[in-house]
Amino acid sequence: MDFAFLVDPLDTLKTYKDSSVAMMREAARRGHSLHALQQEDLCWREGRLEARVTPIELLEHSDAWYLPAEPQVRAPESFAAIVMRKDPPFDMEYVYSTYLLEAAVAQGARVFNDPRAIRDHNEKLALARHPEFIAPTLVTRREELLREFISEQREVVLKPLDGMGGESIFRVSPSDPNLNVIIETLTRRGTRSIMAQRFIPEIAQGDKRILLIAGEPVPFSLARIPRPGESRGNLAAGGTGAAQPLSPRDAEIAETLGPKLWEKGLFLVGIDVIGDYLTEINVTSPTCFVEISEQTGFNVAGMFLDALEAACP
């Protein structure tokens, strides 16, 4: 099969841990043809979308990890699938890319994750669809409501709705001397909505990333454990990852959400669970394939390719 991967520039990918690279290596091992493209390679003209793609051959024993061929312009529907793996930030260029990929779907292309589903599932606000699994949560831009919530819950995590990698996440309490400036900064003086969640002490045991592939959970999560003195488990914020089997509660959440998200066209999802609570639903470019595979021996990329092949008859 021909697969196209929409990714960040290939030379910027950290090959030793990048999940997109793991997917491509598994696809190449199975004999599939690989092509890479970036956002700027999508073009709509005269009623049709076209893509400028670069065929790549993966190299095993070389300083370089891939060998590119001459770029080609191809119709998106000529591929078995386009795998959308552009990393956040989820800015307007990302949104425009989903519109362009939606045009590709209208032409008959298979795109995973579905571009409209990506656009419709804010990774923070998607929690509102599953209130039975979340800790007390508030979304607002109003300072008085945030203060009231913090007073009730005592310890609270504040975060922007468009953040990633643990950026701009604050743990606060009613007596925090910096509370005023934190709320003002995050809400941009009441002009931007943010999320407030009751602090979950089990973060000390890790922020668990659970991967869902075509509605089915990977049987291991990666618990991202905060470094000493930190309350963020994100690997980008210095957390360390420890793979572990899904707990009964993890499995309950994953098995409930998985089929519903796949029905919406979300082929690969990374849900985050702290303790017994769902905290985020990541749909843009979920990671942790390599860490889980290396620590457990479970071939996450293999499970992904099995499902991708099955979805592309």
JOGI-V390266 format. One record per backbone hydrogen bond with DSSP energy under -0.5 kcal/mol. CO is the residue of the C=O (numbers start at 1). NH is the residue of the N-H. E is the energy in kcal/mol with one decimal. If there is no record, write none. Layout:
# JOGI-V390266
CO|NH|E ; CO|NH|E
This chain:
# JOGI-V390266
1|3|-0.6 ; 1|33|-2.7 ; 2|80|-2.3 ; 2|81|-1.0 ; 3|35|-1.6 ; 4|6|-0.6 ; 4|83|-3.3 ; 5|7|-0.9 ; 5|37|-2.0 ; 6|85|-2.8 ; 9|12|-2.2 ; 10|13|-1.3 ; 13|15|-1.3 ; 14|17|-2.0 ; 14|18|-1.8 ; 18|22|-1.9 ; 19|23|-2.3 ; 20|24|-2.4 ; 21|25|-2.7 ; 22|26|-2.0 ; 23|27|-2.4 ; 24|28|-2.7 ; 25|29|-2.3 ; 26|30|-1.3 ; 27|32|-2.3 ; 28|31|-1.7 ; 33|3|-2.8 ; 34|56|-2.1 ; 35|5|-2.9 ; 36|54|-2.6 ; 37|7|-2.1 ; 38|41|-1.8 ; 39|42|-1.8 ; 41|52|-2.3 ; 43|45|-0.5 ; 43|50|-3.2 ; 45|48|-1.7 ; 48|45|-2.8 ; 49|76|-0.5 ; 50|43|-2.4 ; 51|53|-0.8 ; 51|74|-2.8 ; 53|55|-0.6 ; 53|72|-3.2 ; 54|36|-2.2 ; 55|69|-2.5 ; 56|34|-0.6 ; 57|67|-3.0 ; 60|62|-0.5 ; 65|59|-2.2 ; 67|57|-2.3 ; 70|55|-0.5 ; 72|53|-3.0 ; 72|74|-0.6 ; 74|51|-2.5 ; 75|78|-2.0 ; 76|79|-1.5 ; 81|4|-2.2 ; 81|83|-0.5 ; 82|84|-0.7 ; 82|112|-2.6 ; 83|6|-2.4 ; 83|85|-0.8 ; 89|91|-1.8 ; 91|95|-2.0 ; 92|96|-2.9 ; 93|97|-1.9 ; 94|98|-1.7 ; 95|99|-1.8 ; 96|100|-2.3 ; 97|101|-2.6 ; 98|102|-1.9 ; 99|103|-1.5 ; 100|104|-1.5 ; 101|105|-2.1 ; 102|106|-1.9 ; 103|107|-1.1 ; 104|107|-0.5 ; 104|109|-2.4 ; 105|108|-1.5 ; 109|111|-0.6 ; 110|82|-2.7 ; 112|84|-3.0 ; 114|118|-2.2 ; 115|119|-2.1 ; 116|120|-2.1 ; 117|121|-0.9 ; 118|121|-0.8 ; 120|122|-0.6 ; 122|126|-2.4 ; 123|281|-2.1 ; 124|127|-1.5 ; 125|128|-2.1 ; 126|129|-1.6 ; 127|130|-2.4 ; 128|131|-0.5 ; 130|133|-1.9 ; 131|134|-1.0 ; 133|278|-2.7 ; 136|198|-2.4 ; 138|196|-3.2 ; 140|194|-2.5 ; 142|146|-1.9 ; 143|147|-2.6 ; 144|148|-2.0 ; 145|149|-2.3 ; 146|150|-2.6 ; 147|151|-2.4 ; 148|152|-1.9 ; 149|153|-2.8 ; 150|154|-2.1 ; 153|155|-2.3 ; 154|174|-0.6 ; 155|199|-2.8 ; 156|172|-3.2 ; 157|197|-2.5 ; 158|170|-2.6 ; 159|195|-2.8 ; 160|163|-0.8 ; 164|167|-2.0 ; 166|169|-1.0 ; 170|158|-3.2 ; 170|172|-0.6 ; 172|156|-2.6 ; 173|176|-1.8 ; 176|179|-1.7 ; 178|182|-2.4 ; 179|183|-2.5 ; 180|184|-2.6 ; 181|185|-2.6 ; 182|186|-2.8 ; 183|187|-2.5 ; 184|188|-0.6 ; 184|189|-2.5 ; 185|188|-0.5 ; 187|191|-2.1 ; 187|192|-2.0 ; 193|161|-0.7 ; 194|140|-1.7 ; 195|159|-2.3 ; 196|138|-2.8 ; 197|157|-3.3 ; 199|201|-0.7 ; 200|203|-2.0 ; 201|204|-2.0 ; 202|205|-1.8 ; 203|206|-1.6 ; 203|226|-0.6 ; 206|208|-0.8 ; 206|275|-0.5 ; 207|224|-2.0 ; 208|210|-0.6 ; 208|273|-2.4 ; 209|222|-1.9 ; 210|271|-2.6 ; 211|218|-2.8 ; 212|214|-0.5 ; 212|269|-2.3 ; 213|216|-2.1 ; 216|213|-3.3 ; 219|246|-1.7 ; 221|223|-0.6 ; 221|244|-2.2 ; 222|209|-2.4 ; 222|224|-0.7 ; 223|225|-0.9 ; 223|242|-2.3 ; 224|207|-2.1 ; 225|240|-2.2 ; 227|230|-1.9 ; 234|237|-1.2 ; 234|239|-2.2 ; 235|238|-1.7 ; 240|225|-3.3 ; 242|223|-2.7 ; 244|221|-3.0 ; 247|251|-2.8 ; 248|252|-2.1 ; 249|253|-2.4 ; 250|254|-2.9 ; 251|255|-3.0 ; 252|256|-1.4 ; 253|257|-2.6 ; 254|258|-2.7 ; 255|259|-0.5 ; 256|260|-0.7 ; 257|261|-2.7 ; 258|262|-2.4 ; 259|263|-2.1 ; 260|264|-1.0 ; 261|266|-2.3 ; 262|265|-1.6 ; 265|114|-2.6 ; 265|267|-1.1 ; 267|214|-3.3 ; 269|212|-3.1 ; 269|271|-0.6 ; 270|282|-2.8 ; 271|210|-3.1 ; 272|279|-3.2 ; 272|280|-1.1 ; 273|208|-2.7 ; 274|277|-2.4 ; 277|274|-2.5 ; 280|272|-2.4 ; 281|283|-0.5 ; 282|270|-2.7 ; 288|292|-1.9 ; 289|293|-2.4 ; 290|294|-2.9 ; 291|295|-1.8 ; 292|296|-1.9 ; 293|297|-2.4 ; 298|300|-1.4 ; 299|303|-1.9 ; 300|304|-2.3 ; 301|305|-2.6 ; 302|306|-2.5 ; 303|307|-2.0 ; 304|308|-2.4 ; 305|309|-2.9 ; 306|310|-1.8 ; 307|311|-1.6 ; 308|312|-0.5 ; 309|312|-1.0
